[in-house]
Amino acid sequence: TFAEFRYFIRQRDRARTELKAERHRSDQLLLNILPGPIADRLKSGESNIADRVDAVTVLFADLVGFTPLSAGMDPDQVVALLNDIFTTLDDLAQRHDLEKIKTIGDEYMVVGGLTTAKTDHVESTAAFALDVLDAFAEKPGAPQMRIGMQTGPVIAGVIGSTKFAYDLWGDTVNTASRMESHGVPGRIQVTSTVRDALVDSFTFEDRGPVEIKGKGLMETYFLVGRVTQSTDDSSL
């Protein structure tokens, strides 16, 4: 009887350990798909997640010329290249406290200020964009990035019942996408709204009015860099 009892205890403990490990794997998988606060809301039983967020900054980055480039590559080479590129972007997004929303083919979407109360989300997203260009300038043979940004309100929510997807909707998202698609390889195109929010800490180049699909003529700017702080030697 004692031996049977010990066997039962061992089996119970093994089942608990396996259940805990399985729960951890499920949680990690959910976190790979959804932002942490959204995953927590789903796990707590909330089923209809839809939020209006008044101020975020949305960025789209696209690999210029990737389709013809990938046409001459083996499938494993294509996947390896995309994995290297998107892993670099993921690392930079995490460094700047931004939330990756999704990849669409060879396009990458990230947002600042969505799930945390960040007042500097425009600055963080701009710094991310500049770091992306710097990182890919140092990658031999890497495609150029074309980047677009916009800041403003969005609707955010989870759709799907078996395959969850967390996404954003609204004019801010559409405009950020247009800033990218109507942009220039190797440049970061932004709206006047973004430029006005960053004019004291970042430098810009005036591109002038650009015909934007669905928006008409818009004044756009290229984000160039950070404002450098000069030191007044006479005050030392």
Phi, psi and chi 1 to 4 in degrees:
 res  aa     phi    psi   chi1   chi2   chi3   chi4
   1 THR       -  -42.2  -59.3      -      -      -
   2 PHE   -62.6  -40.8  179.8   71.0      -      -
   3 ALA   -63.9  -40.9      -      -      -      -
   4 GLU   -65.1  -38.5  -70.0  178.3  -10.2      -
   5 PHE   -64.3  -43.2  179.6   71.7      -      -
   6 ARG   -63.1  -40.7  -70.3 -174.2   60.9 -174.6
   7 TYR   -62.1  -41.9  174.8   76.9      -      -
   8 PHE   -62.1  -42.6  168.5   77.1      -      -
   9 ILE   -62.3  -44.1  -66.4  -62.5      -      -
  10 ARG   -62.6  -42.6  -73.8 -162.4  -60.3  -90.9
  11 GLN   -65.2  -39.2  -68.9  -63.2  101.2      -
  12 ARG   -64.7  -45.1 -176.8 -158.2   62.9 -176.2
  13 ASP   -64.9  -39.1  -69.5  -15.4      -      -
  14 ARG   -64.0  -41.5 -179.3 -179.1  -59.1  171.3
  15 ALA   -64.3  -39.9      -      -      -      -
  16 ARG   -64.6  -40.9  -74.8  178.2  175.1  175.4
  17 THR   -64.6  -43.8  -59.8      -      -      -
  18 GLU   -65.9  -38.6  -68.3  176.1   -8.7      -
  19 LEU   -65.4  -41.1 -179.2   61.2      -      -
  20 LYS   -64.0  -42.1 -174.9  177.3 -179.6  179.9
  21 ALA   -65.7  -39.5      -      -      -      -
  22 GLU   -67.0  -38.8 -175.4   61.1   34.1      -
  23 ARG   -64.9  -38.9 -175.2  175.7  -64.6  132.7
  24 HIS   -64.7  -42.0  176.6   72.8      -      -
  25 ARG   -63.3  -40.4  -76.3 -166.7  -66.6  -92.5
  26 SER   -64.7  -42.0  -62.2      -      -      -
  27 ASP   -63.7  -42.3  -71.6  -13.6      -      -
  28 GLN   -65.4  -38.9  -72.2  -59.5  115.6      -
  29 LEU   -64.3  -40.9 -176.1   60.4      -      -
  30 LEU   -64.6  -38.6 -161.6   59.1      -      -
  31 LEU   -69.9  -24.4  -73.1  172.5      -      -
  32 ASN   -74.7  -17.3  -75.1  -22.2      -      -
  33 ILE  -102.8  -37.5  -59.2  171.6      -      -
  34 LEU  -124.6  152.8  -56.5  172.1      -      -
  35 PRO   -59.1  149.5  -22.0   32.8      -      -
  36 GLY   -52.4  -51.3      -      -      -      -
  37 PRO   -61.5  -32.9  -25.3   35.8      -      -
  38 ILE   -71.8  -41.6  -56.8  -57.6      -      -
  39 ALA   -60.4  -40.4      -      -      -      -
  40 ASP   -63.6  -38.6  -70.0  -19.5      -      -
  41 ARG   -66.6  -37.9  -71.8  167.3   64.7 -179.5
  42 LEU   -66.4  -43.0  -82.7  176.7      -      -
  43 LYS   -66.8  -26.7  -71.9 -170.4  -67.2 -178.5
  44 SER   -80.2   -4.0   68.1      -      -      -
  45 GLY   109.0   -3.6      -      -      -      -
  46 GLU   -70.7  125.4 -169.8  172.9  -10.9      -
  47 SER  -106.9  -25.5   58.4      -      -      -
  48 ASN  -114.5   90.5 -175.9   25.7      -      -
  49 ILE   -99.0  111.7  -64.5  178.9      -      -
  50 ALA  -148.3  122.2      -      -      -      -
  51 ASP  -130.4  147.3  -57.8  -51.5      -      -
  52 ARG  -104.1  121.5 -177.6 -176.3  -59.0  -84.3
  53 VAL  -113.0  123.4 -172.0      -      -      -
  54 ASP   -73.8  -29.0  -68.7  -27.8      -      -
  55 ALA  -148.8  110.5      -      -      -      -
  56 VAL  -137.0  170.8  -58.9      -      -      -
  57 THR  -124.0  123.9  -57.6      -      -      -
  58 VAL  -107.0  137.4 -179.9      -      -      -
  59 LEU  -132.4  135.1  178.9  148.2      -      -
  60 PHE  -116.5  135.7  -75.2   90.0      -      -
  61 ALA  -127.4  131.9      -      -      -      -
  62 ASP  -124.4  142.6 -175.0   62.9      -      -
  63 LEU   -84.2  112.3  -58.3  175.5      -      -
  64 VAL   -73.0  128.6  179.5      -      -      -
  65 GLY    72.8   19.4      -      -      -      -
  66 PHE   -71.5  -35.2 -176.5   78.1      -      -
  67 THR   -61.1  -52.0  -60.9      -      -      -
  68 PRO   -66.0  -32.5   19.3  -30.8      -      -
  69 LEU   -63.9  -44.7  173.2   65.9      -      -
  70 SER   -72.6  -20.1   61.6      -      -      -
  71 ALA   -62.0  -28.1      -      -      -      -
  72 GLY   -98.2   14.4      -      -      -      -
  73 MET  -114.0  154.5  -59.1  169.0   64.6      -
  74 ASP   -72.0  154.3  -67.0  -28.5      -      -
  75 PRO   -54.6  -41.1  -27.6   35.2      -      -
  76 ASP   -67.4  -30.0   57.4  -22.0      -      -
  77 GLN   -70.1  -39.6  -67.7  176.0  -47.4      -
  78 VAL   -62.0  -48.5  173.5      -      -      -
  79 VAL   -64.9  -40.9  173.3      -      -      -
  80 ALA   -63.7  -41.3      -      -      -      -
  81 LEU   -65.6  -46.2  177.2   58.6      -      -
  82 LEU   -63.4  -39.6  -75.1  174.7      -      -
  83 ASN   -62.7  -41.9 -177.7   63.2      -      -
  84 ASP   -63.8  -43.9  176.7   54.7      -      -
  85 ILE   -66.7  -49.5  -69.6  171.0      -      -
  86 PHE   -71.3  -29.2  -71.2  149.1      -      -
  87 THR   -65.7  -39.8  -62.8      -      -      -
  88 THR   -61.9  -43.4  -61.6      -      -      -
  89 LEU   -65.8  -40.1  -66.1  175.9      -      -
  90 ASP   -60.1  -44.3  -74.0  -13.4      -      -
  91 ASP   -62.2  -42.4  -69.1  -17.4      -      -
  92 LEU   -68.0  -38.6  -70.8  172.1      -      -
  93 ALA   -62.9  -42.0      -      -      -      -
  94 GLN   -64.8  -39.5 -173.1  174.1   28.9      -
  95 ARG   -62.1  -35.3 -176.5 -174.3  -52.9  171.4
  96 HIS   -97.4   10.9  -70.2  -76.1      -      -
  97 ASP    59.9   44.5 -163.8   22.1      -      -
  98 LEU  -108.5  162.1  -53.8  179.9      -      -
  99 GLU  -110.4  117.8 -166.1   68.4   55.3      -
 100 LYS   -71.2  129.9  170.7 -174.2  174.2 -178.1
 101 ILE   -94.8  -49.7  -60.0  -59.3      -      -
 102 LYS  -172.6  166.9   59.6 -174.7  174.3 -178.6
 103 THR  -112.5  141.7   59.0      -      -      -
 104 ILE  -124.8   94.2  -46.6  162.1      -      -
 105 GLY    66.1 -114.8      -      -      -      -
 106 ASP  -105.5   23.3   56.7    4.3      -      -
 107 GLU  -111.6  145.8 -172.0  174.3   60.5      -
 108 TYR  -123.7  133.7 -171.5   92.1      -      -
 109 MET  -121.7  129.5  178.6 -175.7  178.8      -
 110 VAL  -138.4  154.7   69.5      -      -      -
 111 VAL  -141.0  145.2   60.6      -      -      -
 112 GLY  -112.8  142.6      -      -      -      -
 113 GLY    82.5   17.4      -      -      -      -
 114 LEU   -85.0  -53.4 -176.5   61.4      -      -
 115 THR  -108.0   -3.6   57.1      -      -      -
 116 THR  -129.4  151.7   56.3      -      -      -
 117 ALA   -79.4   76.3      -      -      -      -
 118 LYS   -96.9  123.3  -75.9  176.5   61.7   67.7
 119 THR   -88.0  -12.8   57.6      -      -      -
 120 ASP  -108.8   30.0   62.4  -15.8      -      -
 121 HIS   -65.9  -30.0   53.4   83.5      -      -
 122 VAL   -67.7  -44.3 -170.1      -      -      -
 123 GLU   -63.3  -43.3  -68.6   86.1  -12.9      -
 124 SER   -63.3  -40.6  -63.0      -      -      -
 125 THR   -69.4  -38.2  -50.8      -      -      -
 126 ALA   -65.0  -42.1      -      -      -      -
 127 ALA   -63.4  -39.4      -      -      -      -
 128 PHE   -59.1  -46.9  166.6   82.1      -      -
 129 ALA   -59.7  -44.4      -      -      -      -
 130 LEU   -65.0  -40.0  -69.1  169.9      -      -
 131 ASP   -66.5  -33.0  -75.5   -8.3      -      -
 132 VAL   -62.6  -48.3  167.0      -      -      -
 133 LEU   -61.2  -41.5  -67.9 -171.5      -      -
 134 ASP   -63.4  -42.6  -70.9  -17.0      -      -
 135 ALA   -64.2  -40.9      -      -      -      -
 136 PHE   -82.5  -18.2  -77.0   88.9      -      -
 137 ALA   -67.5  -24.4      -      -      -      -
 138 GLU   -94.5    0.1  -61.9  172.8   -1.5      -
 139 LYS   -97.4  109.4  -78.2 -177.8  176.7  -71.1
 140 PRO   -61.2  128.6  -20.5   32.6      -      -
 141 GLY    78.3    1.3      -      -      -      -
 142 ALA   -74.3  143.5      -      -      -      -
 143 PRO   -63.9  154.3  -16.7   29.3      -      -
 144 GLN   -72.0  153.4  -78.5 -171.0  -59.2      -
 145 MET  -103.2  139.8  -56.9  -66.2  -70.1      -
 146 ARG  -116.3  122.4 -175.2  175.5   57.1 -131.0
 147 ILE  -123.7  141.6  -61.1  175.2      -      -
 148 GLY  -134.8  146.5      -      -      -      -
 149 MET  -136.4  149.4  -74.3  174.8   54.2      -
 150 GLN  -152.1  152.3  170.5   64.5  -39.1      -
 151 THR  -125.7  144.9 -172.7      -      -      -
 152 GLY   158.6 -167.0      -      -      -      -
 153 PRO   -81.4  154.7   30.1  -35.1      -      -
 154 VAL  -144.1  162.0  -63.7      -      -      -
 155 ILE  -102.0  133.3  -59.8  -64.3      -      -
 156 ALA  -128.8  141.6      -      -      -      -
 157 GLY  -171.6  172.0      -      -      -      -
 158 VAL  -103.4  131.4  175.9      -      -      -
 159 ILE  -123.0  153.7   55.3  175.6      -      -
 160 GLY    99.3  154.9      -      -      -      -
 161 SER  -118.5  -27.0   56.4      -      -      -
 162 THR  -111.6  -34.8   55.8      -      -      -
 163 LYS  -119.8  100.6  -68.2 -174.0  177.2 -179.3
 164 PHE   -70.8  146.7  -64.9  116.6      -      -
 165 ALA  -141.7  130.0      -      -      -      -
 166 TYR  -104.6  125.1 -176.0   71.4      -      -
 167 ASP  -142.4  171.0 -148.1  -17.6      -      -
 168 LEU  -123.8  150.0  -50.2 -179.6      -      -
 169 TRP  -139.9  156.5  -59.1  -87.3      -      -
 170 GLY   130.1  172.9      -      -      -      -
 171 ASP   -62.4  -33.4 -175.4   66.6      -      -
 172 THR   -60.1  -43.4  -60.2      -      -      -
 173 VAL   -65.8  -46.7  178.5      -      -      -
 174 ASN   -61.5  -41.2  -64.8  -23.0      -      -
 175 THR   -68.5  -40.7  -57.7      -      -      -
 176 ALA   -60.3  -41.0      -      -      -      -
 177 SER   -64.2  -40.0  178.3      -      -      -
 178 ARG   -68.0  -35.7  -66.4  -73.0 -174.7 -103.4
 179 MET   -60.2  -37.0  -72.2  -63.2  102.1      -
 180 GLU   -72.7  -52.5  177.5  -85.9  -51.5      -
 181 SER   -67.3  -26.1   61.2      -      -      -
 182 HIS  -100.1   15.0  -70.4   71.4      -      -
 183 GLY   -88.8 -162.8      -      -      -      -
 184 VAL  -126.4  136.6  174.8      -      -      -
 185 PRO   -54.7  135.2  -26.8   35.1      -      -
 186 GLY    78.9    8.5      -      -      -      -
 187 ARG  -125.9  162.2  -53.6  -60.3  -59.8  -92.1
 188 ILE  -115.9  106.6  -55.2  161.8      -      -
 189 GLN   -95.1  133.6 -177.6  168.2 -124.7      -
 190 VAL  -134.2  165.9  -55.8      -      -      -
 191 THR   -86.7  171.9   64.1      -      -      -
 192 SER   -65.1  -28.4   57.5      -      -      -
 193 THR   -62.9  -45.1  -53.4      -      -      -
 194 VAL   -66.0  -45.4  171.8      -      -      -
 195 ARG   -58.9  -44.4 -174.4 -101.4 -177.5 -168.8
 196 ASP   -64.0  -33.9  -68.8  -13.4      -      -
 197 ALA   -73.3  -22.0      -      -      -      -
 198 LEU  -117.2    3.3  -62.1  175.6      -      -
 199 VAL   -60.4  -25.6   68.4      -      -      -
 200 ASP   -83.8  -17.5  -68.0  -28.3      -      -
 201 SER  -122.6  -10.2   51.0      -      -      -
 202 PHE  -133.2  159.2  -70.2   79.9      -      -
 203 THR  -107.0  150.1   57.5      -      -      -
 204 PHE  -136.3  157.7  -64.4   86.5      -      -
 205 GLU  -118.6  127.4  177.1 -174.7  -39.8      -
 206 ASP   -73.8  118.2 -171.6   -7.9      -      -
 207 ARG   -88.6  -24.6 -169.9 -175.3 -176.2 -169.5
 208 GLY    92.9 -175.8      -      -      -      -
 209 PRO   -68.9  134.5   23.5  -31.4      -      -
 210 VAL  -128.4  135.7  177.2      -      -      -
 211 GLU   -75.5  112.6 -175.8   70.0   31.0      -
 212 ILE  -107.2  128.0  -57.0  -63.7      -      -
 213 LYS   -56.3  126.7 -178.3  179.6  178.3 -179.4
 214 GLY    80.1   -5.3      -      -      -      -
 215 LYS  -123.7  -21.9  -54.8  -69.5  -67.9 -175.3
 216 GLY    83.5 -157.0      -      -      -      -
 217 LEU   -72.4  128.8  -82.2  177.1      -      -
 218 MET  -132.0  141.2  -69.0 -175.4   65.5      -
 219 GLU   -76.4  122.1  -70.5  -70.3  -23.7      -
 220 THR  -125.8  162.7   66.7      -      -      -
 221 TYR  -138.9  154.7  -57.1   82.5      -      -
 222 PHE  -100.4  125.5  -69.5  127.6      -      -
 223 LEU   -73.6  124.8  172.0   62.7      -      -
 224 VAL  -106.4  -44.4  175.9      -      -      -
 225 GLY  -177.8 -170.4      -      -      -      -
 226 ARG   -92.7  151.3  -60.9  168.3  176.7   83.5
 227 VAL   -72.1  127.4  171.8      -      -      -
 228 THR   -88.0  135.1   56.6      -      -      -
 229 GLN   -88.0  117.7  -60.6  -65.1  -31.0      -
 230 SER   -85.0  148.9   59.1      -      -      -
 231 THR  -102.4  125.8  -58.2      -      -      -
 232 ASP   -84.1  103.3 -174.9   -1.9      -      -
 233 ASP   -60.8  -28.4  -67.1  -22.7      -      -
 234 SER   -68.8  -18.9   62.9      -      -      -
 235 SER   -89.8   -4.9   64.8      -      -      -
 236 LEU   -81.2      -  -62.6  177.8      -      -
